[in-house]
Amino acid sequence: MTPDDLLGLFSITETDLAEVAGAGVVLDEHLDRIVERWYGWLRSQPGAMRHFTSDEQLDRVRRQQIQHWRVFLRGRVDALYLRQRQHIGQVHASIDLPNDIYFAGVSQFLAFITECLHELRPNEMAANVRWTTAIAKLMLLDTYVVIDTIATIARDKIALHAKAVMEMSTPVTPIWDSILLLPLVGIIDSTRTADVMTKSLTKIAETRARVFVLDISGVASVDTGVANQLIKITRATQFMGCEAIISGVSPSIARTMVELGVSIGDIQTTATMRDAFEMALKRIGKPL
């Protein structure tokens, strides 16, 4: 999202940003005291200080936080502002900062800012309320950007992990001259089926295989969708001149496919991988 999109999403107006900037002028020389008070609160939270490896690091982060709030209280939300907030999200993701500490910390800082304004301007209640309301709205936007960055990094890690698992769980392996084996394990869905088909056809083209054995003894369950996807894979191999054999068809899978009315046509099936291997050797003219 662009800065303007985010401001609109959180209903933050130019007036709100002006209120934040006005509060910033008053609070600027007191930020050091507010941040120090906030670290006092942080030290009271179990396990929170484990993210700091030394006093030097703690002091450096403290100075960076003062600058963070100084920029925040300027009331300017632009591309640079968003990049800085995204960087904070990246840092939090790298140290695995718990979300509860982060959210509680933001809430606590708002409380300290509110108290400081009331102490400094006890007779300006209406203005203080406007300022703290605007600050709270911008804090919500700020927090969203940080958490969204953390979530994006987490999703990317999950996607990479899933891809790695898929790579490991889809090994198309030559087991004999002109014979390929693909043992499937786990759950089969449309994404994995597409990956299986791509790798199988590529391997057939590379090795000029004549027989392709698809072993499904490790597949968790078979429904109409899964059965049709498996059949599509074997049909595709046949178009490349490679005969397909589905092995590992258990009694429960066979019964399920019959009950579902799945037609396998002329595709060869066997109960065990050994039977499939023997059949494959016969197809390429090799003695058992």
N, C-alpha and C positions, 0 to 999 in steps of 0.2 A: 504493500500500500504506500501511496505518497503521503507526505506530511499533511496535505490538505484533506486527503481521504480520512486519515486518522482523526484529525481535529473534528471533522464532520461526524464521524462515527461516535465519538465521545462527547459530542455537543459542546465543544470548547470554542468559544467565540473570541474575537479580537479583544472584547472587553474583559473576558476571563484572563487572557494573556497579559493584559495591561495590569490587572489586579495582582497577578503573580509577580510581575516586575516591580510594582509598587511595594509589595511585601519584601521583595528582595533587597530593595534599597535600605529598608529598616533593619533587616536581619543580617545583612552582609558582615558586619563587624562582630556579630554574635555567633556566627556559624561554628567557629572553633569550639566554643563552649557547648553548643548543642551537640556537635559530633562527639565531643569527649563524654558528655552525659549519655549519649547513645551507646558508646562502647562500654560504659559502666553497666548499662542494661544487658548488652551482649555477653559480657563476662559472667553474668548471672544465669545464662542459659546453658543447660547441660550439653557438653560436647561442642558448643559453638566455636570455642577458641582453638579447636584441633586443626582448623583450616589455616592457621597461621603457624609457620614453622620457626619463626624467630621474632624477637622484639623489633629488629630492623625492618622486617617485612610488615609487621603490624603498623609501625610508624609510617612506612611508605603508603600502605593502603589507606591509613587514616588521612594523610595529606591528599591523596587522590579523591577520597570521599568528600572532603571539604570543597575541592574544585568541582566535583560532580554537582553538588548542591548549589554552588555558586552559578554554574551554567544553567542549572534547572531554574533557578529563581530569576533568570533574565527574561523568562517568558517568551522564548523564541523556539519554535518547533520547525526545524528545517532538515534538509538531507544530512547535514553534519551531525545534528542532534540525534537523528535516528541511528546513524552509524555508530555513534558513541554508545547509545543504549544497547544496540546489538552486540557491541564488543563486550559490554558488561554481561550480557546473556552468555556469550561464548566463554567468558572467564568462569562464570558460575557453573556452566556445564562441565568445564574442565576439572573443577575441584569438587564436583558433585555436591554442590550446596543444597541442602534440603529446602524444598519449597516452603515448608511451614516456617522456618527461620526467616526466609526472605520476606514472605508476606507479613509476618509478625514484626519484622524489623522496619518495613515501610510504614506500617500502622503506628509503631512506636515513635518513629521520627516525626510523623504528622502530629502526634500528641505533644511532642516536645516543642515543635514549632508553634503550635497553638498556645501552649502555656507561655512561651517566650513573648509572643505578641501581646498577650493579655498583661504580662508583667511590664512590658515596655510602654504600652498604650492602654492603661486601665480605663480611660474615659472615652475610648474610641471603639466601643463594642460593635456598632453596626459595620464600621469599616473592617474591623478584625474578622467578623463573620464572613464578609464578602471575600476577604483575602484568603482565609482558610478554606472556604468553599471552592474557590478557584484553584488553590494549590492541591486540594484533594482530587479534583477532576483531572488535573494534569498528572498527578501521581498515578491515577488509574491507567492513563494512557502509557505512562512511563513503564509501569509494571507489566502491562500487556506486552509491550515490545520486548522486554527482557524475557518474559516467560514464553512468548511465541518463538523467540530465538532458541531457547533451551529445548522446546518441544520439537522444533525443526531439526536440530542436531540429533535429538533422540530418535526421531523418525528415520533420519538418514542412516544412523548406526544400525537400526533394526533392519532397514532395507538391505544394507551391505551384508549384515549377518545372514539374512534370509537368502541372499544371492549366493553367499559362500556355502551355506548349507545345501542349497539347490545344486550347486556345482559338485559338491561331494556326494550328493544323493542321486546323481544322474550320471553314473559312470558307464559310458558306452565302451565296452572292452572287447578287443579281438581275443577269442579263446581258441581259435584254430584258423588255419589258412582258409579265408573266405567266409568265416563264421563270426558274427558279432553277438555279444550278450549284453542286455541291459536289465539288471535286477532292480525293480522298483520297490521302494520301501516307504511306508507312511501314508500320508494323505495325498490324493491326486486332485488337483483343481485345474481350472482352465489355464492359469498362468504357468503352472508347472508342465501341463500337457504341451503347451506351445514350445516350452524350452526342450522338453523331451524330443518332440518331433524335429526341431531344428538341429539338435545335436546328433540325433540318429541319422537323419538324411545326410548331414555333412560327413559323418563318419563313414557311411555307406559309400559316398562319392569318393572319399579319400582312399579307402581300402579296397574298393570294388568288390565288396562282400556279396556273396550270393545267398546267404541265409542270415536272417536276423531273429534272434530269440529274445522275446520280451517276457521276463519272469515276473509274475505278479503275486508270488507266494507271500511277499512282505507287505502287500497293500492292505491297509486297515479295513476298508469296506468298499463295496462296489454297488453303485446305483445306476440308473439309466444313463445319467450324464457321464459318469466315469467310464462305463462300458462303451458308450458310443465314442468317447474320446480315444480309448485304447484301440478301438477298431479303426478309427481314422488314422492313427499312427501306422498301423499295419498296412492299411490300404495305400498310404503314401509310400511306404517302402516297396510295395509291389510295383508301383508306377516307375520305380527306379530299377526294376529288374531283380529285386531281391525278395526272396520268399520269406514270409514272416511266420513265426511259430509263437503262440502264447503258451507259456508253461506256468506251472504253479496254480492251476485251476483247482481249488479245493471243492469238496462237496457242497459247502455252503454257498460259495460263489457260483458254482454251476446251477444250483437250485434257484438262487436269486436271479440270475440272468434268464432262466427259463420262465420264472414267474413274472419278470418284467417284460417278457416277449422280445428280448434282444436277439437279433439275428446276426450270426457271425459269418454267414455265407460260406465261402470256401477257405476260410482261415483255419489253419491247423492249430489244435490245442492239445495240451498234454497235462497230466496231473503233476508230474515232477520234472525237474530240470534235467535229470538223467535221461528220461524218455525223450525230451526235446533235443538233447545233445545227440542221442542215437539217431533220431530222425534227421537232424541236420547233417550228420556224417553221411547218411545214405543219400541225401540230396546232392552232395558234392562228390559222391562216388568214392568215399573213403571206407575201407573195411573197419568193422568194429573191433 
